[in-house]
Every structure is written in structure tokens, then in C-alpha cells.
Amino acid sequence: MKNIAEGSYDEVFVEDGIFILKIQNDTKEPKVITRDIDSSYIQFHFCLKGRSRFNFNEGSYYLEVNEENSLLLYNTQKDLPLDLVVSPNSWLLSVVMTIRKFHSLFSDEADYIPFLSEDNKEKKYYSQEMVSPAIAVVLSQLMNYNLHPSIKKLYLKGKVFELISLYFNKTEDADLEQCPYLADEDNVRRIKMAKEIIISRMAEPPTLPELSEEVGLGLKKLKEGFKQIYGDSVYGFLFDYKMEYARKMLESGKHNVNDVGLKVGYSTASHFIASFKKKFGTTPKKYVTSNV
């Protein structure tokens, strides 16, 4: 590391060729972080909250990554050292792995990943995408875990592979050309508004027709556009969000299971427990005791 300003910065070794950067700036001032990363690596950066700016060529060019967005950087011809300005109250998680390691994960599916094809393997590739709810869950798990040292590396390796798998899990219809109305910024704005509405009213969300009318977008466009942007149906997204919200409430230790269930819209504890178990594979009570 060349220089690290004040702030929470954690570099976690996963295995040879893979490491994780966890950056949290909870201060009121922007923080600058730099680190050498050469051209043998591919970089995945995920902004969990706030925003960050990636500078290139000594600041002559930059890319901004906002909350719930990601940035992929890949250039076999030029080093891409980390020159990062993290805004106040911003969190960023990055996965950095060697291109050789990355290729080994997709050796049988090279044609599926655009920049792994023979025609593109010597070219640069930058991509910015929104973070899906499924990816957001894994990011949260990577930021917050309480594990015995003997299994930490195994857990992190599994989560990194899960994260990369979800990142490249593109559905057949996830193509802007097949959904041309998403090129319209107003439609995208309305779909984002729909997301904010269901989150703000997650205990009693509107029906799809009500939501469609409220944001002023046809039902078909809302359903297809929402899945295109967020990678899931409206209620599939809401379910993941509610379970993640509930998980964080339980981890705080300030709320009991009944309170958490009511907060996220379940009138009975049994229904909430069943939903939580469906999502996380364990009951809320067992989850809390395992994370004490």
C-alpha cells in the first residue's frame, strides 16, 4: 500500500490470487485511498452506500460509482492502480483477483463472458451496473461476519465465488436492446421511484396495479423494467430487502422476533419465522444465537 488516509480500511486475503478490500468512511470528510494493482488483476468494486470516485492517469480521468452500483475494471495492457476518493458516509467492498484465477472459473464458459472471448482478451473492459438484491445480501455478509478463524477463509472463498456467479448471472432478456424503453431516462426514474415506494411501505406495500398507477408507468413496463434494472420481480426484490432489513434488526440485539416481524409486514411471528428460514436456512432465534 502506497498511502492510506485515515478511515476504516481492511484488506482480507482469501487465497492465492484473490483478496478483498473493505472500505468504510463514516466520517464527514472524504478519504483518499491508493494501492498498487497491476495489469494481471481484474477488479470488482461495489458501492454499498454513498459514493466513491475512481481516478485514472493522475486524476485526468475518473469514474464515479454511486450507492447500489458496481464497477468492473479489466485491462491486460495497462496497470490500474487504486486511486480512490471515498465520500463521507460511504462504504465500498472490492474483490480483486488475478486474471488467470478468474479465467479458471469460467474456462468452459468463456464465450458467455464478453471480455473472455478470444477477440477481446487483449482489450480493456470497464462496466458499471446496478447491484441486485441477491448481490446486496452477499455484500452485507462479506462486510459483517463473525467466524472462527479456522473456517474464515473457506467462508470468504465461498462468498466471493457466489458473488462473482451472481454478478454474471444474466437472464436471456437482460438486454437493453430487447427492452428499449429502458433507454428512456424518465422510465428508469419511474422504476427507481417504484423501488423507493415499496421499500418505504414494506409493511403494507401497494399492489402492482396501484404501484403502476402511482409512478405513472404501464404495468407491463413496470414489471419488465423492474426486473431488467434490479434483476428480480417487484415482490421478489421486496422479499429480499425485507429479510435483509430483518437480519440487520436482529443483529443489533435491540429487537425481539415479534417486533422485527411486524416491522417488515408479518402479522404473525410464525409467518415471519417461515420466511426468514426460507431466505437464510435458519430461524431468527438460531441466527441471533449463532452470531453472538
Residue pairs with C-beta under 8 A, 6 or more apart in sequence:
1 11
1 34
1 35
1 36
2 34
2 35
2 36
2 81
3 32
3 33
3 34
4 33
4 34
4 35
5 31
5 32
5 33
6 27
6 31
7 23
7 24
7 25
7 27
7 31
7 33
7 86
8 22
8 23
8 24
8 25
8 26
9 21
9 22
9 23
9 24
9 33
10 21
10 22
10 23
11 19
11 20
11 21
11 22
12 19
12 20
12 21
12 22
12 156
13 19
13 153
14 20
14 153
14 156
14 157
14 160
15 153
15 157
16 101
17 97
17 98
17 100
17 101
18 95
18 96
18 97
18 98
18 101
18 157
18 160
19 96
19 97
20 93
20 94
20 95
20 96
20 142
20 156
20 160
21 35
21 82
21 92
21 93
21 94
21 96
22 92
22 93
22 142
22 143
23 33
23 52
23 84
23 86
23 91
23 92
23 93
23 94
24 90
24 91
25 31
25 50
25 86
25 87
25 88
25 89
25 90
25 91
26 89
27 88
27 89
28 88
28 89
29 88
30 85
30 86
30 87
30 88
31 85
31 86
32 83
32 84
32 85
32 86
33 82
33 84
33 86
34 81
34 82
34 83
34 84
35 81
35 82
36 79
36 81
36 82
37 43
37 79
37 80
37 81
37 82
37 96
38 79
38 81
39 75
39 76
39 77
39 78
39 79
39 80
40 98
40 99
40 100
41 80
41 96
41 97
41 98
41 99
42 72
42 73
42 74
42 96
42 97
42 98
42 99
42 102
43 71
43 72
43 73
43 74
43 80
43 82
43 94
43 95
43 96
44 70
44 71
44 72
44 94
44 95
44 96
44 163
44 164
44 167
45 52
45 54
45 65
45 70
45 71
45 72
45 73
45 92
45 93
45 94
46 69
46 70
46 92
46 93
46 94
46 95
46 131
46 135
46 139
47 65
47 66
47 67
47 68
47 69
47 70
47 90
47 91
47 92
47 131
48 67
48 68
48 91
48 92
48 93
48 136
48 139
48 140
48 143
49 67
49 89
49 90
49 91
50 67
50 86
50 87
50 88
50 89
50 90
50 91
51 64
51 65
51 66
51 67
51 87
51 90
52 64
52 65
52 84
52 85
52 86
52 87
52 90
52 92
53 62
53 63
53 64
53 65
53 84
53 85
53 87
54 62
54 63
54 64
54 65
54 71
54 73
54 82
54 83
54 84
55 61
55 62
55 83
55 84
55 85
56 62
56 63
56 80
56 83
58 83
59 83
63 71
63 126
63 128
65 71
65 92
65 128
67 90
68 130
68 131
68 136
69 128
69 129
69 130
69 131
70 128
70 129
70 130
70 131
70 135
70 167
71 126
71 127
71 128
72 125
72 126
72 127
72 128
72 129
72 167
73 80
73 125
73 126
74 99
74 115
74 124
74 125
74 126
75 124
75 125
76 99
76 121
76 122
76 123
76 124
77 122
77 123
77 124
78 124
84 92
86 92
91 143
93 139
93 142
93 143
95 160
95 163
95 164
97 160
102 164
103 110
103 116
105 161
105 164
106 112
106 113
106 116
106 168
110 116
110 117
111 117
112 168
113 168
114 120
114 125
115 121
115 123
115 125
129 167
130 229
130 230
130 231
131 139
132 166
132 230
132 231
132 232
133 230
133 231
133 232
133 236
133 237
133 240
133 241
133 244
134 166
134 231
134 232
134 240
135 163
135 166
135 167
135 231
136 240
136 244
137 240
137 243
137 244
138 159
138 162
138 163
138 166
139 163
140 244
140 247
140 248
141 159
142 156
142 159
142 160
142 163
144 251
145 152
145 155
146 291
147 155
169 231
171 227
171 231
173 179
173 224
173 227
173 228
174 228
174 231
176 182
176 183
176 228
179 224
179 225
179 228
181 187
181 221
181 225
182 188
182 225
182 228
182 229
187 217
187 221
187 225
188 225
188 229
190 215
190 216
190 217
190 222
191 215
191 217
191 222
191 225
191 226
191 229
192 229
193 215
194 211
194 214
194 215
194 217
194 222
194 226
194 234
195 226
195 230
195 237
197 205
197 206
197 211
197 214
197 215
198 205
198 206
198 211
198 234
198 237
198 238
198 241
199 238
199 241
202 238
202 241
202 242
202 245
202 264
202 265
203 262
203 263
203 264
203 265
204 265
205 211
205 235
205 238
205 265
206 214
208 219
208 222
208 223
208 234
209 219
211 222
211 234
212 218
212 219
212 222
215 222
217 225
222 234
223 233
223 234
226 232
226 233
226 234
226 237
227 233
230 237
232 240
239 275
239 279
240 279
242 264
242 265
242 275
243 264
243 275
243 276
243 279
243 280
245 263
245 264
246 260
246 261
246 263
246 264
246 272
246 276
246 284
247 276
247 280
247 287
249 255
249 259
249 260
249 263
250 257
250 260
250 284
250 287
250 288
251 288
251 291
253 288
255 263
257 269
257 272
257 273
257 284
257 285
258 269
260 272
260 284
261 268
261 269
261 271
261 272
261 273
264 272
266 272
266 275
272 284
273 283
273 284
276 282
276 283
276 284
276 287
277 283
280 287
282 290
